[in-house]
């Protein structure tokens, strides 16, 4: 069942149809189906050699790209869209973030673009650093969107393997702060800067460090995963266990997000890391309302997305009471560690 402390009541168990692409993270129907955000799609026609050829050609002409857009609750959320194939994928991704631009007819319901209207841009990538030069229109945004714009640009660009850091310019001049509300810009923006930063319950931020986990946003019929950067004690020595604990704790009561984890879920031992794979051993409460040896795919998805944000982690293996003979809620055996999907919130399965 959903859990966001006491405020989420009467909402049924999330099914694994909160969708991701690749590596066993596909979903089918269970109690309630969590469909991807609706997008503009063509009506399906009867299969034929001609339509099959067109479909194959269409697949060859597009590239799946994560665009970090703003949802109706103000969260910066990855949505994977099919964009025209191009050699300049990074530049194209940012162009599709421009308000009233190319992305307009592709926007999922209740989502909006982030970069000010009519902004022109160029992207130069060298030695892992993407330097973006915006036209003067870049400064025409609402102050409330300033950090969201920074986060969207940074996370959209760092999805690409050749981009680790981001620098911003406007009219050829390097930006050390955002032009409207003066948010400082570090020399090299990275994902470590955070996204959808939640400090509501933090009393003393100076003694904390960031950690990013994935909760669930949206509503019935259009659920999706939302990355949230929370603060944990700077004395915390095990970031893997800390991420799991934040997932179990759930999002802030002040947020519109939810978690499927029961509050009594616990790790029975410290996470084990070896050659890029993390092994987690949970108590039986990880099953939630499912029968023994069955784990919700949505829970698995949240775990994998959250842990693979950490450097060096590529796969996650799950055990319960030390046993690995598990399956997800579609009956698929979890016989191998689960890898992160190539793209998040694809809206397809």
Helices and strands as residue ranges (DSSP letters): G 5-7, H 49-60, E 62-71, E 76-84, H 89-95, G 104-106, E 111-112, E 121-126, E 129-134, G 136-139, G 143-145, H 146-157, E 165-170, E 173-174, G 191-193, G 205-207, E 208-219, E 222-233, H 239-249, E 272-274, E 277-282, G 284-287, E 294-295, H 297-307, E 315-320, E 327-328, E 338-339
